[in-house]
């Protein structure tokens, strides 16, 4: 099924096409990896809505990316609860450990480091979202272990691909 067909199928569930913008953006981002201008325009054209409406949502929500991001998008919460629990120190550690600054991607394309205003998980502060997963009660040791696990995931996938085995075989 093409991206257009997926968006049209999703949009059919909504009485107003503007209500389908977020699901359409998720579909487009999954297809393209991020949402550059031409993709945003295509989504607007498919839905028959003003392009500014699509652009507004794509640039407001942190789950949408208008620029390419690494395989693992590390989004560290820097709101008050997380800040009081040490997120600033964790950000400094991540920048040093990855050799990049906030908003940058590692040269190998594995990690993009961002801060977000709030992940809504104050009970786990400090917290970081990686893809769809939340990681909380973070400290330097837990961050290092998480980075190691993520790198190992890529290493295992590369080995399995190179050996001709499917993941999990």
Buried (B, 14 or more C-beta within 10 A) or exposed (E): EEBBEBBBEBBEEBEEBBEBBBBBBBBBBEBBEBBBEEBBEBBBEBBEBEBEBBBEBBEEEBBBBBEEBBBBBBBBBBBEBBBEBBBBEBBEBBBEBBEBEBEBBBEEEBBBBBBBEBBEBBEBBBBBBBEEEBBBEBBBEBBEEBBEEBBEBEEEEEEBEEEEEEEEE
